[in-house]
Amino acid sequence: MFTPLGPTFRELTVQALSSIEHGYDLLAPKFDQTPFRTPDHLLDAVVRAVRPLGPFRAGLDICCGTGAGTGVLRQLCAERITGVDFSAGMLTAARSSLPDAPGAPAVDWVRADARALPFAPVFDLAVSFGAFGHFLPGERPALFAQVHRALRPGGRFVFPVPAPPRVGSRAYWTMWGFDAVMRVRNLLWHPRFVMYYRTFRLPDVVAELSGAGFAVELQPLRELGRLPDGSPRCRLVVARRISQDVL
């Protein structure tokens, strides 16, 4: 499905009826052949936007998957980077996609739940790409508090947030339909597979980051273009740690 090397419809069905962890273990070998992988043009835009905020020594990729965001950190951090994910299959794929290279920062791969990060405050930069739909709104404040604890004072947590689709557009109804199907699936089938597209609302996220002790700025990723009303197609959230842990 998607490409000749991508998962089949049957494989996606089995994955969708599994838990999140086991589902991604199953999908990992073919994940990069699906549209779920963050596209390179978005990753490159983030690199260019974040580089002037440095320098950065150590970086953390939260819910790293197959390592797309870890590749971003390799371009931004001078000493060491860490990818963390709770899917052993995704970490195996990430190791294969980002082998050690001469002159590049060393990479540590850690299996852990992002809601219980096992790190001291040693990172200057944290990123995450495409993972927030796996967290219910009520889980996000604790998640953001975990990221806060892993950063040094002044460290930054950055991630892109695309503009929501226009109400009534094909993309709008596609996302609405996906979330509706997922809610029905989780009512009727266990274990749950949490993945929702319409629960990550930017005003709520900014408020939650502020409550976790971050100063938040929004930067338009101008090279990704603007919508017909002039607003950016994608913004970069830049959250800087400014206070002690709150949870």
MDAnalysis code that builds the backbone (N, CA, C; Angstrom):
import MDAnalysis as mda
import numpy as np

u = mda.Universe.empty(741, n_residues=247, atom_resindex=np.repeat(np.arange(247), 3), trajectory=True)
u.add_TopologyAttr("name", ["N", "CA", "C"] * 247)
u.add_TopologyAttr("resid", np.arange(1, 248))
u.add_TopologyAttr("resname", ["MET", "PHE", "THR", "PRO", "LEU", "GLY", "PRO", "THR", "PHE", "ARG", "GLU", "LEU", "THR", "VAL", "GLN", "ALA", "LEU", "SER", "SER", "ILE", "GLU", "HIS", "GLY", "TYR", "ASP", "LEU", "LEU", "ALA", "PRO", "LYS", "PHE", "ASP", "GLN", "THR", "PRO", "PHE", "ARG", "THR", "PRO", "ASP", "HIS", "LEU", "LEU", "ASP", "ALA", "VAL", "VAL", "ARG", "ALA", "VAL", "ARG", "PRO", "LEU", "GLY", "PRO", "PHE", "ARG", "ALA", "GLY", "LEU", "ASP", "ILE", "CYS", "CYS", "GLY", "THR", "GLY", "ALA", "GLY", "THR", "GLY", "VAL", "LEU", "ARG", "GLN", "LEU", "CYS", "ALA", "GLU", "ARG", "ILE", "THR", "GLY", "VAL", "ASP", "PHE", "SER", "ALA", "GLY", "MET", "LEU", "THR", "ALA", "ALA", "ARG", "SER", "SER", "LEU", "PRO", "ASP", "ALA", "PRO", "GLY", "ALA", "PRO", "ALA", "VAL", "ASP", "TRP", "VAL", "ARG", "ALA", "ASP", "ALA", "ARG", "ALA", "LEU", "PRO", "PHE", "ALA", "PRO", "VAL", "PHE", "ASP", "LEU", "ALA", "VAL", "SER", "PHE", "GLY", "ALA", "PHE", "GLY", "HIS", "PHE", "LEU", "PRO", "GLY", "GLU", "ARG", "PRO", "ALA", "LEU", "PHE", "ALA", "GLN", "VAL", "HIS", "ARG", "ALA", "LEU", "ARG", "PRO", "GLY", "GLY", "ARG", "PHE", "VAL", "PHE", "PRO", "VAL", "PRO", "ALA", "PRO", "PRO", "ARG", "VAL", "GLY", "SER", "ARG", "ALA", "TYR", "TRP", "THR", "MET", "TRP", "GLY", "PHE", "ASP", "ALA", "VAL", "MET", "ARG", "VAL", "ARG", "ASN", "LEU", "LEU", "TRP", "HIS", "PRO", "ARG", "PHE", "VAL", "MET", "TYR", "TYR", "ARG", "THR", "PHE", "ARG", "LEU", "PRO", "ASP", "VAL", "VAL", "ALA", "GLU", "LEU", "SER", "GLY", "ALA", "GLY", "PHE", "ALA", "VAL", "GLU", "LEU", "GLN", "PRO", "LEU", "ARG", "GLU", "LEU", "GLY", "ARG", "LEU", "PRO", "ASP", "GLY", "SER", "PRO", "ARG", "CYS", "ARG", "LEU", "VAL", "VAL", "ALA", "ARG", "ARG", "ILE", "SER", "GLN", "ASP", "VAL", "LEU"])
u.atoms.positions = np.array([
    [0.847, -1.191, 0.000],
    [0.000, 0.000, 0.000],
    [0.888, 1.249, 0.000],
    [0.485, 2.330, -0.657],
    [1.207, 3.594, -0.773],
    [2.317, 3.503, -1.810],
    [3.277, 2.583, -1.625],
    [4.329, 2.335, -2.612],
    [4.483, 0.824, -2.716],
    [5.151, 0.323, -3.782],
    [5.341, -1.129, -3.891],
    [6.066, -1.734, -2.697],
    [6.879, -0.931, -2.002],
    [7.625, -1.441, -0.857],
    [6.905, -1.192, 0.465],
    [5.766, -0.517, 0.418],
    [5.044, -0.177, 1.629],
    [4.189, -1.321, 2.146],
    [3.518, -1.103, 3.284],
    [2.687, -2.154, 3.865],
    [1.446, -2.430, 3.028],
    [0.989, -3.668, 3.066],
    [-0.237, -4.038, 2.383],
    [-1.436, -3.608, 3.220],
    [-2.610, -3.634, 2.615],
    [-3.827, -3.296, 3.357],
    [-4.013, -4.248, 4.534],
    [-3.727, -5.527, 4.323],
    [-3.857, -6.501, 5.415],
    [-2.893, -6.169, 6.552],
    [-1.663, -5.809, 6.233],
    [-0.695, -5.473, 7.268],
    [-1.130, -4.240, 8.064],
    [-1.679, -3.246, 7.374],
    [-2.164, -2.061, 8.070],
    [-3.351, -2.392, 8.965],
    [-4.222, -3.295, 8.513],
    [-5.372, -3.692, 9.314],
    [-4.930, -4.379, 10.597],
    [-3.974, -5.301, 10.480],
    [-3.449, -5.993, 11.664],
    [-2.817, -4.985, 12.620],
    [-2.075, -4.046, 12.060],
    [-1.441, -3.022, 12.898],
    [-2.483, -2.193, 13.635],
    [-3.546, -1.786, 12.926],
    [-4.571, -0.927, 13.522],
    [-5.363, -1.636, 14.609],
    [-5.378, -2.968, 14.586],
    [-6.106, -3.728, 15.599],
    [-5.204, -4.159, 16.749],
    [-3.965, -3.706, 16.739],
    [-3.011, -4.014, 17.797],
    [-2.923, -2.842, 18.769],
    [-2.138, -3.021, 19.815],
    [-1.811, -1.893, 20.677],
    [-0.899, -0.939, 19.909],
    [-0.719, 0.271, 20.427],
    [0.165, 1.225, 19.751],
    [1.574, 0.647, 19.638],
    [2.084, 0.120, 20.750],
    [3.463, -0.392, 20.758],
    [3.629, -1.543, 19.773],
    [2.761, -2.548, 19.870],
    [2.898, -3.707, 18.987],
    [2.595, -3.326, 17.542],
    [1.644, -2.417, 17.349],
    [1.328, -1.983, 15.991],
    [2.529, -1.367, 15.305],
    [3.273, -0.533, 16.032],
    [4.457, 0.078, 15.429],
    [5.614, -0.910, 15.306],
    [5.682, -1.888, 16.191],
    [6.663, -2.960, 15.987],
    [6.426, -3.642, 14.642],
    [5.146, -3.886, 14.325],
    [4.806, -4.544, 13.070],
    [5.073, -3.651, 11.859],
    [4.769, -2.364, 11.999],
    [4.867, -1.434, 10.872],
    [6.290, -0.952, 10.622],
    [7.154, -1.061, 11.619],
    [8.475, -0.425, 11.560],
    [9.280, -0.730, 10.300],
    [9.373, -1.989, 9.839],
    [10.229, -2.246, 8.673],
    [9.794, -1.510, 7.407],
    [8.510, -1.140, 7.317],
    [8.001, -0.477, 6.115],
    [7.504, 0.943, 6.379],
    [7.729, 1.450, 7.590],
    [7.162, 2.745, 7.965],
    [7.622, 3.861, 7.036],
    [8.882, 3.866, 6.661],
    [9.397, 4.958, 5.839],
    [8.858, 4.934, 4.416],
    [8.128, 3.896, 4.066],
    [7.502, 3.815, 2.742],
    [6.033, 4.219, 2.794],
    [5.644, 4.866, 3.886],
    [4.259, 5.326, 4.032],
    [4.239, 6.855, 4.111],
    [3.070, 7.484, 3.913],
    [2.971, 8.932, 4.072],
    [3.024, 9.391, 5.523],
    [3.101, 8.437, 6.472],
    [3.135, 8.808, 7.884],
    [4.508, 9.356, 8.293],
    [5.530, 9.047, 7.537],
    [6.852, 9.589, 7.843],
    [6.863, 11.089, 7.552],
    [7.467, 11.870, 8.447],
    [7.555, 13.311, 8.231],
    [8.364, 13.584, 6.964],
    [7.835, 14.381, 6.033],
    [8.529, 14.602, 4.755],
    [9.823, 15.394, 4.937],
    [10.763, 15.143, 4.045],
    [12.080, 15.768, 4.148],
    [12.011, 17.285, 4.045],
    [11.103, 17.817, 3.214],
    [11.061, 19.273, 3.074],
    [10.668, 19.956, 4.384],
    [9.831, 19.297, 5.195],
    [9.473, 19.848, 6.497],
    [10.644, 19.727, 7.469],
    [11.324, 18.586, 7.463],
    [12.495, 18.414, 8.323],
    [13.562, 19.455, 7.997],
    [13.800, 19.679, 6.717],
    [14.824, 20.648, 6.309],
    [14.445, 22.063, 6.737],
    [13.156, 22.401, 6.635],
    [12.707, 23.730, 7.052],
    [12.922, 23.932, 8.552],
    [12.694, 22.888, 9.344],
    [12.909, 22.988, 10.786],
    [14.391, 23.183, 11.095],
    [15.251, 22.444, 10.401],
    [16.693, 22.610, 10.619],
    [17.109, 24.058, 10.390],
    [16.655, 24.636, 9.291],
    [17.055, 26.009, 8.973],
    [16.492, 27.020, 9.965],
    [15.306, 26.759, 10.493],
    [14.707, 27.684, 11.460],
    [15.349, 27.581, 12.839],
    [15.783, 26.386, 13.216],
    [16.292, 26.168, 14.567],
    [17.787, 26.498, 14.674],
    [18.533, 26.325, 13.599],
    [19.990, 26.511, 13.668],
    [20.391, 27.864, 14.272],
    [19.735, 28.991, 13.921],
    [20.141, 30.269, 14.531],
    [19.892, 30.359, 16.032],
    [19.103, 29.452, 16.603],
    [18.808, 29.483, 18.033],
    [19.926, 28.840, 18.849],
    [20.850, 28.144, 18.198],
    [21.922, 27.423, 18.873],
    [23.042, 28.322, 19.345],
    [24.188, 27.738, 19.720],
    [24.571, 26.345, 19.473],
    [23.935, 25.384, 20.480],
    [23.875, 24.117, 20.071],
    [23.335, 23.064, 20.912],
    [24.376, 21.954, 21.057],
    [24.502, 21.446, 22.258],
    [25.425, 20.326, 22.485],
    [24.707, 18.978, 22.386],
    [23.658, 18.798, 23.198],
    [22.975, 17.503, 23.275],
    [21.516, 17.657, 22.889],
    [21.010, 16.700, 22.101],
    [19.634, 16.766, 21.627],
    [18.862, 15.502, 21.914],
    [17.540, 15.650, 22.058],
    [16.638, 14.541, 22.371],
    [15.503, 14.514, 21.362],
    [15.313, 13.366, 20.712],
    [14.191, 13.170, 19.789],
    [13.147, 12.323, 20.494],
    [12.011, 12.922, 20.816],
    [10.952, 12.268, 21.588],
    [10.003, 11.545, 20.639],
    [9.762, 10.260, 20.918],
    [8.980, 9.405, 20.023],
    [9.669, 9.399, 18.650],
    [10.907, 8.961, 18.642],
    [11.774, 9.127, 17.474],
    [11.376, 8.281, 16.281],
    [10.584, 7.218, 16.501],
    [10.202, 6.383, 15.366],
    [11.415, 5.823, 14.652],
    [11.431, 5.947, 13.331],
    [12.541, 5.417, 12.548],
    [13.689, 6.401, 12.399],
    [13.661, 7.512, 13.129],
    [14.818, 8.377, 13.211],
    [14.818, 9.619, 12.361],
    [13.674, 10.007, 11.795],
    [13.655, 11.209, 10.955],
    [14.068, 12.439, 11.759],
    [13.501, 12.613, 12.951],
    [13.856, 13.756, 13.777],
    [15.258, 13.655, 14.348],
    [15.728, 12.439, 14.563],
    [17.092, 12.264, 15.049],
    [18.084, 12.743, 14.000],
    [17.741, 12.556, 12.727],
    [18.565, 13.100, 11.659],
    [18.618, 14.619, 11.693],
    [17.516, 15.252, 12.081],
    [17.502, 16.705, 12.267],
    [18.501, 17.101, 13.348],
    [18.470, 16.387, 14.477],
    [19.370, 16.710, 15.578],
    [20.828, 16.513, 15.198],
    [21.095, 15.555, 14.345],
    [22.478, 15.335, 13.896],
    [23.046, 16.564, 13.196],
    [22.163, 17.337, 12.594],
    [22.616, 18.540, 11.901],
    [22.712, 19.746, 12.823],
    [22.162, 19.639, 14.031],
    [22.074, 20.798, 14.919],
    [22.907, 20.676, 16.187],
    [23.225, 19.459, 16.611],
    [23.891, 19.251, 17.899],
    [25.328, 18.798, 17.697],
    [26.219, 19.314, 18.537],
    [27.650, 19.101, 18.330],
    [28.193, 17.855, 19.007],
    [27.551, 17.406, 20.117],
    [28.191, 16.360, 20.906],
    [27.463, 15.025, 20.894],
    [26.217, 15.014, 21.318],
    [25.522, 13.736, 21.454],
    [24.033, 13.920, 21.262],
    [23.389, 12.912, 20.688],
    [21.939, 12.952, 20.517],
    [21.337, 11.627, 20.977],
    [20.080, 11.691, 21.369],
    [19.374, 10.520, 21.890],
    [18.011, 10.429, 21.237],
    [17.673, 9.252, 20.745],
    [16.333, 8.976, 20.249],
    [15.616, 8.068, 21.223],
    [14.391, 8.432, 21.599],
    [13.635, 7.628, 22.556],
    [12.291, 7.253, 21.947],
    [11.932, 5.990, 22.089],
    [10.649, 5.491, 21.593],
    [10.294, 4.256, 22.398],
    [9.000, 3.927, 22.506],
    [8.651, 2.731, 23.263],
    [8.450, 1.522, 22.380],
    [8.634, 1.670, 21.068],
    [8.535, 0.549, 20.141],
    [9.925, 0.027, 19.825],
    [10.199, -1.214, 20.228],
    [11.500, -1.815, 19.930],
    [11.707, -1.942, 18.423],
    [10.635, -2.215, 17.685],
    [10.752, -2.332, 16.237],
    [11.156, -1.031, 15.575],
    [10.578, 0.083, 16.032],
    [10.941, 1.383, 15.469],
    [12.386, 1.738, 15.804],
    [12.841, 1.422, 17.001],
    [14.230, 1.690, 17.364],
    [15.195, 0.864, 16.521],
    [14.835, -0.374, 16.227],
    [15.679, -1.201, 15.360],
    [15.786, -0.583, 13.974],
    [14.662, -0.112, 13.446],
    [14.684, 0.542, 12.138],
    [15.495, 1.827, 12.181],
    [15.394, 2.569, 13.282],
    [16.139, 3.821, 13.409],
    [17.639, 3.560, 13.423],
    [18.066, 2.532, 14.135],
    [19.500, 2.204, 14.156],
    [20.017, 1.911, 12.759],
    [19.207, 1.242, 11.961],
    [19.624, 0.907, 10.600],
    [19.664, 2.141, 9.706],
    [18.729, 3.067, 9.925],
    [18.650, 4.240, 9.053],
    [19.669, 5.307, 9.404],
    [20.172, 5.289, 10.648],
    [21.139, 6.299, 11.088],
    [22.338, 5.625, 11.750],
    [23.144, 4.898, 10.991],
    [24.321, 4.281, 11.588],
    [25.345, 5.334, 11.992],
    [26.262, 4.960, 12.880],
    [27.326, 5.871, 13.273],
    [28.116, 6.297, 12.040],
    [28.532, 7.554, 12.046],
    [29.276, 8.091, 10.909],
    [30.435, 8.930, 11.418],
    [31.573, 8.887, 10.755],
    [32.724, 9.684, 11.195],
    [32.383, 11.171, 11.245],
    [32.723, 11.798, 12.356],
    [32.490, 13.229, 12.512],
    [31.103, 13.609, 12.951],
    [30.160, 12.669, 12.946],
    [28.785, 12.957, 13.372],
    [28.637, 12.677, 14.854],
    [27.731, 13.388, 15.540],
    [27.514, 13.104, 16.963],
    [27.076, 11.663, 17.180],
    [27.522, 11.100, 18.297],
    [27.092, 9.750, 18.645],
    [25.601, 9.743, 18.937],
    [24.956, 8.599, 18.651],
    [23.519, 8.462, 18.868],
    [23.259, 7.366, 19.889],
    [22.473, 7.678, 20.900],
    [21.976, 6.680, 21.844],
    [20.515, 6.414, 21.526],
    [20.125, 5.143, 21.532],
    [18.738, 4.763, 21.298],
    [18.188, 4.185, 22.583],
    [17.117, 4.768, 23.092],
    [16.571, 4.396, 24.403],
    [15.119, 3.990, 24.243],
    [14.788, 2.818, 24.756],
    [13.388, 2.385, 24.755],
    [12.725, 2.852, 26.045],
    [11.756, 3.739, 25.914],
    [11.066, 4.286, 27.086],
    [9.774, 4.945, 26.642],
    [8.863, 5.098, 27.586],
    [7.607, 5.806, 27.363],
    [7.862, 7.305, 27.543],
    [7.409, 8.109, 26.591],
    [7.631, 9.555, 26.677],
    [6.956, 10.172, 27.890],
    [5.986, 9.479, 28.472],
    [5.321, 9.995, 29.663],
    [6.105, 9.702, 30.934],
    [7.245, 9.007, 30.802],
    [8.112, 8.702, 31.949],
    [9.552, 8.667, 31.453],
    [10.046, 9.803, 31.004],
    [11.385, 9.872, 30.423],
    [12.456, 9.635, 31.491],
    [13.427, 8.765, 31.229],
    [14.431, 8.412, 32.247],
    [15.691, 9.268, 32.167],
    [15.514, 10.593, 32.036],
    [16.670, 11.448, 31.802],
    [16.776, 12.544, 32.862],
    [18.027, 12.869, 33.200],
    [18.320, 14.072, 33.973],
    [18.273, 15.272, 33.026],
    [18.294, 16.500, 33.548],
    [18.252, 17.680, 32.678],
    [19.600, 17.927, 31.994],
    [19.843, 17.197, 30.906],
    [21.145, 17.251, 30.236],
    [21.049, 17.691, 28.778],
    [19.837, 17.972, 28.284],
    [19.662, 18.274, 26.869],
    [19.470, 19.773, 26.649],
    [20.024, 20.251, 25.543],
    [19.850, 21.645, 25.136],
    [18.680, 21.821, 24.172],
    [18.327, 20.742, 23.471],
    [17.311, 20.815, 22.425],
    [16.525, 19.512, 22.403],
    [15.212, 19.614, 22.386],
    [14.332, 18.453, 22.215],
    [13.412, 18.716, 21.031],
    [13.156, 17.675, 20.250],
    [12.265, 17.781, 19.100],
    [11.283, 16.614, 19.129],
    [10.201, 16.770, 18.396],
    [9.272, 15.667, 18.178],
    [8.517, 15.928, 16.885],
    [8.312, 14.865, 16.112],
    [7.667, 14.990, 14.812],
    [6.582, 13.928, 14.671],
    [5.344, 14.379, 14.504],
    [4.266, 13.485, 14.123],
    [3.782, 12.522, 15.181],
    [4.089, 12.770, 16.450],
    [3.743, 11.795, 17.485],
    [2.629, 12.239, 18.411],
    [2.244, 13.508, 18.402],
    [1.356, 14.005, 19.442],
    [-0.060, 13.450, 19.351],
    [-0.463, 12.951, 18.200],
    [-1.776, 12.343, 18.084],
    [-1.937, 11.083, 18.916],
    [-0.806, 10.525, 19.384],
    [-0.850, 9.321, 20.209],
    [-1.074, 9.621, 21.685],
    [-1.213, 10.901, 22.023],
    [-1.436, 11.283, 23.415],
    [-2.786, 11.982, 23.531],
    [-3.597, 11.515, 24.461],
    [-4.870, 12.167, 24.703],
    [-4.630, 13.551, 25.303],
    [-5.551, 14.493, 25.089],
    [-5.337, 15.843, 25.626],
    [-5.008, 15.870, 27.115],
    [-5.638, 15.006, 27.876],
    [-5.371, 14.976, 29.306],
    [-3.982, 14.497, 29.673],
    [-3.294, 13.841, 28.742],
    [-1.939, 13.345, 28.992],
    [-0.867, 14.371, 28.662],
    [-1.214, 15.383, 27.884],
    [-0.179, 16.295, 27.384],
    [0.517, 17.103, 28.478],
    [-0.202, 17.644, 29.505],
    [0.536, 18.397, 30.524],
    [1.642, 17.585, 31.182],
    [1.376, 16.317, 31.491],
    [2.409, 15.472, 32.087],
    [3.524, 15.193, 31.095],
    [3.182, 15.000, 29.829],
    [4.198, 14.795, 28.799],
    [5.115, 16.006, 28.697],
    [4.527, 17.196, 28.651],
    [5.333, 18.412, 28.536],
    [6.194, 18.621, 29.785],
    [5.685, 18.235, 30.943],
    [6.485, 18.332, 32.169],
    [7.691, 17.410, 32.108],
    [7.527, 16.227, 31.497],
    [8.649, 15.306, 31.342],
    [9.732, 15.905, 30.440],
    [9.317, 16.528, 29.359],
    [10.278, 17.169, 28.466],
    [10.995, 18.303, 29.199],
    [10.245, 19.085, 29.963],
    [10.811, 20.186, 30.739],
    [11.921, 19.680, 31.654],
    [11.695, 18.562, 32.309],
    [12.676, 18.006, 33.238],
    [13.925, 17.518, 32.534],
    [13.815, 17.128, 31.283],
    [14.961, 16.595, 30.548],
    [15.848, 17.693, 29.958],
    [15.368, 18.930, 29.952],
    [16.119, 20.042, 29.370],
    [16.906, 20.799, 30.432],
    [18.072, 21.290, 30.025],
    [18.799, 22.231, 30.870],
    [18.023, 23.550, 30.925],
    [18.210, 24.364, 31.964],
    [17.605, 25.704, 31.948],
    [18.001, 26.452, 30.677],
    [17.007, 27.016, 30.016],
    [17.240, 27.678, 28.737],
    [17.142, 26.760, 27.542],
    [17.052, 25.444, 27.785],
    [16.913, 24.498, 26.676],
    [15.594, 24.675, 25.959],
    [15.555, 24.247, 24.707],
    [14.372, 24.472, 23.873],
    [13.744, 23.155, 23.413],
    [12.429, 23.178, 23.385],
    [11.605, 22.091, 22.869],
    [10.899, 22.631, 21.632],
    [11.178, 22.058, 20.461],
    [10.629, 22.603, 19.224],
    [9.919, 21.506, 18.426],
    [8.855, 21.910, 17.753],
    [8.134, 20.984, 16.876],
    [7.256, 21.793, 15.931],
    [7.031, 21.280, 14.718],
    [6.177, 21.980, 13.757],
    [4.710, 21.645, 13.979],
    [3.858, 22.609, 13.691],
    [2.412, 22.393, 13.753],
    [1.792, 22.937, 12.467],
    [1.359, 22.066, 11.554],
    [0.707, 22.553, 10.333],
    [-0.611, 23.239, 10.651],
    [-0.997, 24.168, 9.798],
    [-2.294, 24.818, 9.954],
    [-3.407, 23.790, 9.783],
    [-4.490, 23.901, 10.543],
    [-5.593, 22.957, 10.369],
    [-6.236, 23.143, 9.005],
    [-6.781, 22.076, 8.438],
    [-7.417, 22.215, 7.125],
    [-8.670, 23.091, 7.196],
    [-8.979, 23.711, 6.101],
    [-10.173, 24.564, 6.025],
    [-11.425, 23.743, 6.282],
    [-12.309, 24.288, 7.107],
    [-13.556, 23.594, 7.427],
    [-14.332, 23.318, 6.142],
    [-14.723, 22.068, 5.983],
    [-15.474, 21.666, 4.800],
    [-14.631, 21.161, 3.663],
    [-13.289, 21.294, 3.774],
    [-12.408, 20.814, 2.711],
    [-12.286, 19.291, 2.774],
    [-11.720, 18.732, 1.716],
    [-11.540, 17.277, 1.676],
    [-10.652, 16.817, 2.826],
    [-9.554, 17.578, 3.088],
    [-8.660, 17.204, 4.179],
    [-9.379, 17.267, 5.529],
    [-10.232, 18.262, 5.699],
    [-10.986, 18.398, 6.949],
    [-11.849, 17.163, 7.190],
    [-12.607, 16.745, 6.165],
    [-13.494, 15.605, 6.332],
    [-12.721, 14.298, 6.446],
    [-11.556, 14.221, 5.806],
    [-10.718, 13.030, 5.938],
    [-10.250, 12.869, 7.385],
    [-9.770, 13.959, 7.977],
    [-9.309, 13.898, 9.361],
    [-10.470, 13.643, 10.321],
    [-11.613, 14.311, 10.071],
    [-12.784, 14.092, 10.907],
    [-13.225, 12.633, 10.836],
    [-13.244, 12.076, 9.632],
    [-13.656, 10.685, 9.463],
    [-12.689, 9.709, 10.116],
    [-11.381, 9.976, 9.988],
    [-10.391, 9.097, 10.614],
    [-10.572, 9.079, 12.124],
    [-10.717, 10.259, 12.723],
    [-10.883, 10.315, 14.174],
    [-12.166, 9.616, 14.620],
    [-13.233, 9.771, 13.840],
    [-14.497, 9.120, 14.192],
    [-14.356, 7.603, 14.150],
    [-13.709, 7.097, 13.108],
    [-13.493, 5.650, 13.002],
    [-12.632, 5.155, 14.160],
    [-11.599, 5.925, 14.496],
    [-10.715, 5.518, 15.589],
    [-11.457, 5.481, 16.916],
    [-12.353, 6.431, 17.151],
    [-13.115, 6.424, 18.403],
    [-14.035, 5.209, 18.475],
    [-14.670, 4.871, 17.355],
    [-15.527, 3.674, 17.334],
    [-14.685, 2.430, 17.554],
    [-13.530, 2.362, 16.878],
    [-12.636, 1.213, 17.046],
    [-12.256, 1.028, 18.509],
    [-11.944, 2.119, 19.213],
    [-11.504, 2.022, 20.598],
    [-12.649, 1.713, 21.560],
    [-13.874, 2.017, 21.147],
    [-15.026, 1.611, 21.953],
    [-15.295, 0.112, 21.843],
    [-15.002, -0.443, 20.676],
    [-15.389, -1.828, 20.392],
    [-14.240, -2.820, 20.500],
    [-13.007, -2.337, 20.529],
    [-11.874, -3.263, 20.413],
    [-10.782, -2.858, 21.396],
    [-10.190, -3.836, 22.043],
    [-9.059, -3.614, 22.944],
    [-7.923, -4.551, 22.554],
    [-6.682, -4.116, 22.733],
    [-6.231, -2.871, 23.359],
    [-6.502, -1.651, 22.477],
    [-6.542, -0.477, 23.113],
    [-6.774, 0.759, 22.375],
    [-5.596, 1.065, 21.458],
    [-5.890, 1.793, 20.383],
    [-4.852, 2.375, 19.533],
    [-5.160, 3.861, 19.442],
    [-4.469, 4.646, 20.233],
    [-4.738, 6.082, 20.293],
    [-3.999, 6.779, 19.155],
    [-4.755, 7.367, 18.251],
    [-4.189, 8.199, 17.184],
    [-5.306, 9.097, 16.678],
    [-5.272, 10.362, 17.085],
    [-6.298, 11.318, 16.686],
    [-5.640, 12.548, 16.076],
    [-6.231, 13.060, 15.013],
    [-5.657, 14.201, 14.303],
    [-6.241, 15.539, 14.756],
    [-7.427, 15.536, 15.350],
    [-8.128, 16.792, 15.606],
    [-8.117, 17.201, 17.080],
    [-7.268, 16.577, 17.894],
    [-7.232, 16.885, 19.328],
    [-6.045, 17.772, 19.696],
    [-5.158, 18.060, 18.728],
    [-3.937, 18.833, 19.022],
    [-4.145, 20.266, 18.544],
    [-4.847, 21.051, 19.362],
    [-5.196, 22.417, 18.992],
    [-4.150, 23.381, 19.541],
    [-3.629, 24.226, 18.677],
    [-2.485, 25.055, 19.020],
    [-2.712, 25.936, 20.252],
    [-3.843, 26.641, 20.397],
    [-4.025, 27.451, 21.618],
    [-3.945, 26.624, 22.898],
    [-4.521, 25.416, 22.875],
    [-4.458, 24.544, 24.053],
    [-3.016, 24.131, 24.326],
    [-2.290, 23.789, 23.282],
    [-0.912, 23.326, 23.429],
    [-0.026, 24.435, 23.999],
    [-0.190, 25.652, 23.502],
    [0.598, 26.776, 24.025],
    [0.313, 26.976, 25.511],
    [-0.939, 26.905, 25.910],
    [-1.294, 27.072, 27.320],
    [-0.697, 25.958, 28.174],
    [-0.709, 24.733, 27.669],
    [-0.165, 23.607, 28.426],
    [1.352, 23.704, 28.553],
    [2.017, 24.134, 27.498],
    [3.464, 24.324, 27.575],
    [3.810, 25.420, 28.590],
    [3.057, 26.504, 28.570],
    [3.290, 27.576, 29.535],
    [3.090, 27.072, 30.961],
    [2.069, 26.254, 31.163],
    [1.819, 25.701, 32.481],
    [2.903, 24.761, 32.956],
    [3.645, 24.149, 32.011],
    [4.737, 23.247, 32.359],
    [6.045, 23.982, 32.620],
    [6.051, 25.309, 32.438],
    [7.252, 26.075, 32.733],
    [8.034, 26.525, 31.520],
    [7.387, 26.614, 30.365],
    [8.042, 27.056, 29.140],
    [7.588, 28.466, 28.763],
    [8.490, 29.218, 28.179],
    [8.131, 30.440, 27.455],
    [7.978, 30.051, 25.994],
    [6.845, 30.354, 25.399],
    [6.507, 29.819, 24.084],
    [6.487, 30.926, 23.037],
    [7.142, 30.652, 21.908],
    [7.083, 31.516, 20.737],
    [6.624, 30.682, 19.539],
    [5.950, 31.323, 18.615],
    [5.517, 30.676, 17.376],
    [6.215, 31.362, 16.211],
    [6.910, 30.567, 15.406],
    [7.617, 31.102, 14.250],
    [7.022, 30.517, 12.974],
    [6.627, 31.341, 12.020],
    [6.146, 30.784, 10.749],
    [7.293, 30.150, 9.977],
    [7.058, 28.978, 9.423],
    [8.030, 28.361, 8.516],
    [7.713, 28.889, 7.117],
    [8.253, 30.048, 6.814],
    [7.850, 30.810, 5.626],
    [8.100, 30.045, 4.331],
    [9.162, 29.246, 4.287],
    [9.477, 28.566, 3.029],
    [8.439, 27.506, 2.666],
    [7.583, 27.139, 3.616],
    [6.518, 26.177, 3.330],
    [5.265, 26.848, 2.793],
    [5.299, 28.185, 2.673],
    [4.207, 28.884, 2.018],
    [3.142, 29.394, 2.969],
    [2.156, 30.046, 2.359],
    [1.046, 30.624, 3.114],
    [-0.281, 30.158, 2.540],
    [-1.305, 30.235, 3.357],
    [-2.654, 29.907, 2.936],
    [-3.261, 31.099, 2.190],
    [-4.382, 30.905, 1.510],
    [-5.003, 32.033, 0.792],
    [-5.296, 33.244, 1.668],
    [-5.525, 33.047, 2.972],
    [-5.796, 34.189, 3.850],
    [-4.519, 34.855, 4.359],
    [-3.353, 34.368, 3.921],
    [-2.081, 34.966, 4.312],
    [-1.424, 34.340, 5.523],
    [-2.103, 33.464, 6.231],
    [-1.511, 32.813, 7.400],
    [-0.553, 31.712, 6.962],
    [0.440, 31.374, 7.773],
    [1.421, 30.357, 7.369],
    [0.813, 28.966, 7.307],
    [1.304, 28.186, 6.369],
    [0.863, 26.789, 6.285],
    [1.365, 25.957, 7.460],
    [2.466, 26.385, 8.028],
    [3.038, 25.624, 9.142],
    [3.784, 26.576, 10.060],
    [3.621, 26.378, 11.370],
    [4.346, 27.154, 12.370],
    [5.290, 26.236, 13.132],
    [6.367, 26.827, 13.633],
    [7.285, 26.122, 14.514],
    [7.043, 26.607, 15.933],
    [6.706, 25.679, 16.822],
    [6.584, 25.991, 18.237],
    [7.974, 25.933, 18.857],
    [8.383, 27.011, 19.491],
    [9.677, 27.079, 20.178],
    [9.389, 27.349, 21.649],
    [9.552, 26.323, 22.468],
    [9.262, 26.416, 23.899],
    [10.582, 26.366, 24.667],
    [10.886, 27.424, 25.413],
    [12.158, 27.533, 26.144],
    [11.923, 27.316, 27.634],
    [12.715, 26.424, 28.222],
    [12.577, 26.155, 29.653],
    [13.008, 27.364, 30.465],
    [12.112, 27.854, 31.327],
    [12.425, 29.058, 32.099],
    [12.263, 28.865, 33.593],
    [11.683, 27.746, 34.045],
    [11.387, 27.638, 35.481],
    [11.688, 26.242, 35.985],
    [11.475, 26.050, 37.278],
    [11.653, 24.736, 37.868],
    [10.514, 23.823, 37.450],
    [10.692, 22.516, 37.653],
    [9.649, 21.546, 37.334],
    [8.398, 21.841, 38.132],
    [7.252, 21.645, 37.451],
    [5.979, 21.966, 38.104],
    [5.166, 20.737, 38.448],
    [5.561, 19.569, 37.948],
    [4.811, 18.356, 38.288],
    [5.745, 17.291, 38.835],
])
